[in-house]
Amino acid sequence: MVGATSAALGAVAWAPQPGPQAAFVNCPVFEVVYGGARGGGKTDAALGDWAIHAEAYGEHAKGLFVRRTRVALEPTIERAKAIYSRLGAVWHEQKSRFVWPNGAILYFRYLEKDSDADNYQGHDYTRVYVEELTQFRDPGPVDKLKACLRSAAGVPTGFRATCNPGGPGHTWVKARYIDAGAWKIVRETFTNPFDGTQIELSRVFIPARLSDNPLLLDNDPLYVAKLQVAGSAQLVKAWLDGDWNIIEGAFFDCWSVRNVVRPFRIPDGWPRFWSGDWGSARPFSFGLWTVVGEATDCGHVTLPRGALLRTLEWYGASKPNVGLKLPAESVGAGLVGLYPGATVGNVLDPAAFASDGGPTIAERLHQGAGRKIAFRGADNKRVAARGAMGGWDQMRSRMIGLDGQPMLACFTTCVDSIRTIPVLQHDASRAEDLDTEGEDHAADDWRYACMSRPWAPPIGGAVKKKCSLYGEEETEGSWKTA
């Protein structure tokens, strides 16, 4: 980049590389997310975008650069010093900000807790940058920062973020930005509550690949080799291509295409039962299961006798990880409406049986269902201890199955299970457990179902584990060019 300040200093401080990086800094869309591969030049793109903005709007340019932790922010600050010092910007350590000769200011902050975002109410910025967006489990704190984007001087404001696949926020980031498609501008219309006029906000996802950053490869020709020794072939593929279907640190790394089958008619003799995880402010998850009565060819896989098959689900969410707040009676009625047939051995989140002096959630579900669905408390053991069986072990064992054939599967119509379970992460302090801050409601629901009908491979059986999300039918990432 050569602006007035950098020209005066007789140097080019920074210039975007052709392709996605240049597209990012020139994009006029309000909300731009640049993500995918490691080493794709995302941090430089965000820092360069601010430098251009600062030179264009001077004292009216006010920016906020955010990461999840202070430690993660430090390398970004060092890189910013290398670029911005050539532009005459001065780093103020005490206030953690850069100040430009023309009056532009960029603050660097971290949000260790989601509630830290509340501290920015009343602030105003013309640019907000969030690095490693998937490190935020929930979009709430990020959305609060967007509310700070305003300018009394009429400077065009914008939200910019970078991210990699994986992390606790993978699910909501993928749903909001990636699933719509790369380079596709998504527009949302809102009604102004004061005058009724229509307001449009737009967002776009720009994919990043390592090949988009030739400067890194020139300066560090061993970078790819170092990645390849640091992870599995599937994980390295995600790092290099930014494949959002292969998840770094996935708890259920044994999930594969074998665990998802196309719907077919369930024979009358196969038993049916409900499992459920209750939620109000957070989503609830209910699944209708059958026990496979005889080996069934599903095309790409055979479901053995005794396998659990999830045929239908109701996931009560208004958006990722946000519940519907429906009364239990309405949910009970809804379950009967979804499947009016007979069910036996239904299991429910044991917390739904807690009494505070009135009817329990379980009782209210039963009443709402016209007393047609009776639940018992599910076995809530998550992790095996002292020889006891754990729910996650049951899920893993059934997912893997026997001789390449799974003992646990769902129909392709169970979209929220398919969306959330494969991307769930390990608990940072307890590796054998799931991170409960993630969107784990469908996983809990599945766990209750598995614990209601425990399974173990026969002695001497050969269990073949597939530790890739898409197994042998792994999908290739497809990218458009700008």
N, C-alpha and C positions, 0 to 999 in steps of 0.2 A: 504494500500500500504506500502511495506517495501522496500525502496531503500537504496542506500549507505548512504545518509544523514540521513534519518530517523532511520536507523539501528544504526548509530553512536550516535544518541540521545536516543537510547534505547526505542523507542516507535513506534507503528504503527500509523501513522498520519491519514490514510484514506484507506479504502479498498472498492472496488465496491461490491454491493450486487449481488448475482447470478441473471441471467436473462438479461433483457434489459440494465440495468446499466452497467453490465460487458461487454455486447456486444458493447455498445457505446464507452467505453474507449479502446477497443481492435479492433475497426473497422478500416481497412486499406483504406476505400473509401475516396476520396478527400473531399466530401461534405456530412456531416451527420447531419440530423435533428432529434432530439429526442423530441417527443411531445405527447400531449394528456391530461391526467388527472391531476388535481391538486394533489399535494402531492406525485407525482410519483418519486421524487428524482432526478429531472432534473438538478437543480442548482449544487447539489453535484457532479453529473456526469461530468458536464463541468469543475468544479474546480479540480476534481480529474484527469481528462484527462490532464489538463495542468501540474499538479504536476508530472505526469509520464513523460510527454514530456520534462519538465524542467530538470529532473534528467538524462534523456537519452542523451540530447544534450547540456547541460551546457551553456556556454557563447554564443553559436550559437542559442540558443532558445530565441525567442523574440515574445511575445504574446500581443494581444489586446482583451480586454473583454468589450463589448458594451451593453448598454441598452438605452432605449428611453429617460429617464429622470434621473437626479441626485438622486431624492428622491427614485426612483425605484431601483437604483444601491446600495444604502446604506446597505440594509440587505444582499446583496450578498457580499459586502466588509467585513462586520462583520463576515459572515460565512467563508470567505476566510482567515481572520485573525486567526480564531480558528483552521483551518486545517494547514495553511502554517507556523504558528509560530513554530509548532512541527518539521518542516523541516529546521528550521534555517533561513527562509526567513524574510526579514525586510520590514515593511511597511513604505513608504515615503509619508507622507500626502500631502506635497506641490506639489509633482509631480504625486500623485495618482498612485503609482506603488509599486509592490513587487520586491525586488531584492534578488536572491538566493546566497548563499555562492559560488556556482560554476559559477556565472555570469549571469544566466538566469534572464530575466526581463519580468514581466507581467504588462501592463498598464490597468487601468480601466477608461473608458471614456463614455460619453453619447452624443447622437445625438438628440438634442432638435428639430432641423430643418433638413430637408432633405439635405439642402445645406451644413450642417456641414461636410458631408462626403467628400466634396471637399478639406477640410483641410488636408486630409491624402494622397493626391497625392504625390508620391515620397517616401512615407514611405515603409518600408519592414518589414514583420512579417512572422514567421513560423506557427503561429496559430492565427486565428481570431475567436472569440466567440461572438455570438449575442444572448442575452437572451430576451425571449418574442418577437419572430420574428413577430408575428401577430400585434404588435403595430406599425409596419411600414406600412403605407397605400400603399406604392409603393415599388417594389423591387429595384428601382434605387440606393438609397444610400447604400443598402446592397451589391449590385453588385460592386459598386465602392470600397468597402472595400476588396472584393475578389481580386481586381487588385493589392492589396498591398502584396499578398502572394507570396513571393519569398525569396530565400536564396542563397547567394554567396558561402556559405559553403556546399551546397548540402544537407541541412536538408530537409526531406520530409515535405511539407507544407500541411495544411488542414483547411477547414472551418467547424465550428461546431455551431449549433444553437439549442435552445430549444423554445418551444411554447405551448400554450393552444388554444383550439378552441375559436372562437370569436375574437373581436378586429377589428380595421379598415382594417387590412391586411389579414383578414381571406380568402378572395376570392383567391388572388394570391398565398398564401402559400398552400392552399388546392389544387389548380390546379397544382402547380409545384411539390409538394412533396407527398401529401397524396393520390391523386386520382390514382397514379401509383400503389399503393398497399404497404402495410407494408412489410418490409424486402426485397423488390424487388430492386435490383441494376439497376438504369437507367444510360445508357452510352450515351454520346453525343460526336460526332467526329467533330473536327475543323481542318481546313487546315492552316498550318503555312504559312503566306504570304511571308516569306523570302526564304524558300527552298522547299515549296510545300509538306512537310511531314505531315502526319496525327497525330493529337494530340487528345487523348481521356480524357475526364473528366467524372467522375462518381458521382452519388449521391444516397442516400438511406434514407428512413424514418424508424425510429425505434419507435414503439408506446410505450407510458407509461401509466400504470394504477396505481391506488392507491395501489392495492394489490401487486404491484412489490416493494413496499417500506415498508416491515414489521417493520423496525426500527421505522418509524414514528408512526405506529399504536401501537407499544409496548410502545413508550414514551408518546403518546397522545391518549389514548383509546377513548376519546370523540370527536376525529377529525371528524369522519363521521357524528355523531349527530349534530355537529356544522354546517357542510355543509348543512344538511337537513333542518335546520331552517332558512338558509340564502337564499333559493331560491325555485323555483317551482320544482315539481318532474322531469320535463323534463330537467331543468337546472342542477339539482343535478346529474342526469344521465350523462350529458355531463361532469361534473366535475369529477365524479368517474371513468367513462369508457373512457373518452377522445373521446366522440362521436362527430365527425366533422359535423354531420348533424343536430345538435341541437345547436343553436347559442345564446351565452350569449349577452344580450343587443340588440337583433334583433329589428329593427324598425317595420317590418311587422311580428309581432309575431302571427298574425292570418293566415298566409300562411299555407296551408296544402295540402295533396294529392288531396283534392277536387278541387283545383285550377289548376290541371293538368290532361288532358284527352287524350286518344289515338285518333289519327287522324281518321276522317270519312269524307265521301263525303258531301260537303255543298250543300244544296238544291238551285236550281237556283233562287228562289225568295228571298233569304236572301240578304240584301244589304251588300256591301263590301266597306271598306275605309282604307286608309293608315293613320298612325300617324308616326311622325318622330322627333328625337332629333339629331340636326346636330353636327358633330365633324370632325376635321381634324387631329390635333396632338393627340387629344383624340378620342375615338371611336364614330362613329355615330350609331344610332339605329333606324331602321324603322320596323314597324309591320303592317301586313295586318290583318284587323279585319272583323268580321261579327257580325251582330245582330241576335241572335237566334230568329227564327220566331215562333217556337212552342216548347213546352217542349220536351227535347231530353234525352233519357236514355243513359248514357255513361258507364253503368256497375256499377261502384262504386259510381256514383253520377248522379243526373238528373240536366241538365241545364234548368232553367226556361225560358219562353218566355221573351225576352228583355235583356237577359244576353249578355255581350260582350265576344266574343271568339277570341283569337289571333290564327290565323291559320298558319301564316308564318312570319318569321322575317329575316332581314339582319343586322347583327351586324358587323360593320366595324372595326375590331381590328386585329393587327398582333400578339399581346399577351395581357394578362390582362391589361386593362386600357391604352393601347397604340394604337393610331389610324393608319389608312392606308394612310392618306394624299391624298386621291383620289380627283380629281376635281369634282365639283358638277355636271357637265354635265355627267360624267361617272356614277355617282351614279344614276342620273335620268334615264339614259339608262338601268342601271342594274335593277331598280325597274320594268320597263316595261317588261324586259326579265323574271323576276321572276313571274310576273302576268300581262298578257296582257289584261285582262278583264276590264270591266268598273268599276270605283269606284266613289263614291260621298261623299262629306263632308270630304275630306282629311285635316288633320291638321298637322302643322309643328311648331317646335320651333320658337317662335316669334323673337329670335335673328337673324334668317336666313332672316328676312325681312329688316334688317338694311342696309342702303345705304351709301357707301363711295364715291359716284360719278360715279360708274359703276353699272352694273347689280347686283342685290342682289343674295344671295345664292338661295333663293326661285325661282327667275326668271331663274337662270341657271339650277336648277333641272328641271323646267318646260320645258325649251328648250331641255335639254338632253333627256327628256322623250318623245320627239316628240310632245310636247304640249298635251299629253294624260293624264297627271296627274297634276291637278291644286290644289295647297295648299292654305289654309287660315291660318292666325296666330292663334296658339292655345292659350287658356286661361292659363296663366302662374301662377295663384295664387296657391301658395304652401300650405299655412297655413290659416285656417279660421280666419277672423278678423271682429269684429263689425257685426256679423250676416252673413257675406259673406261666401260662400261655398269655402272650400279649396280642392286642388287637392289630398292631402294625405288622407283627410277624405273620399273623393269619392272612392279612391282605397280601403281603409280599409272597408268601408261600402259594396262595391261590393264584395270584397273577402269573407267577412262573409256571405253576402246574407241573405236569408230568410228561416227559418225552416230547417237550415242545408244544404240548396242548394245554391251554390255560384252564384253571378251575374257577376262574372269575372273569366275567365279561359284561359288557353292556351293549345295548342297541345304539346305533349311530344317532338316534333321536335324543339321547341323554346328553344334550349339548353342554350343560353346565358342569357335569362330572368330567366330561372330556376336556373342557376348558380349564378347570381348576386343579384336578388331581395331579396331572403330570408335571406341573410347574411348582408344586409345593416344595419348600426348602427344609433343611435340617434346622433344629434348634441350635443356636450358636453356642449355648452352654451345656447342651445335652444332646450329643450327636445321634443317640438312638431314638430320639423323639422328634416329632414334627414341630416346626415353628408355628405356634398357635396364634401368632399375630397375622399370619397369612389367611387367605380365604379357604379355610379348612372344613367348611360345613358339610360339603358333599363327602369329603374323606371320612369325617366322623360317622356320617350316615352309613357309608360302605362298611366301616369298621364294625358298627353295631350288627349289621347283617352277617358279616363273617363270623363274629363271635357267637351269634345265635346258632350257627351250624358249623362248628369247628371241623377242620380237615387237616390231615397229615398224609404225606406221600407214603405208599406202602413200603415196607422194609425191603431194601434192595432195589427200589425204583430209581431210575436215572432222571434227576432233575437238571434241566438245561436252562441256565439263566441267560437271558438276553438283556444286557445292560445298555440298551440304546432306545431312544424314544420311539423310533420308527423301525427298529429291527432290520431285517433284510430288505424291506421295502422302503428304505429311507428315501425321503423326498429331497430333491435338489432344490436349492434356493434359486429363484428367478428374479433378476433385477433389471429394471429399465435404466436407460441412461438419460441424463438431463438434456 
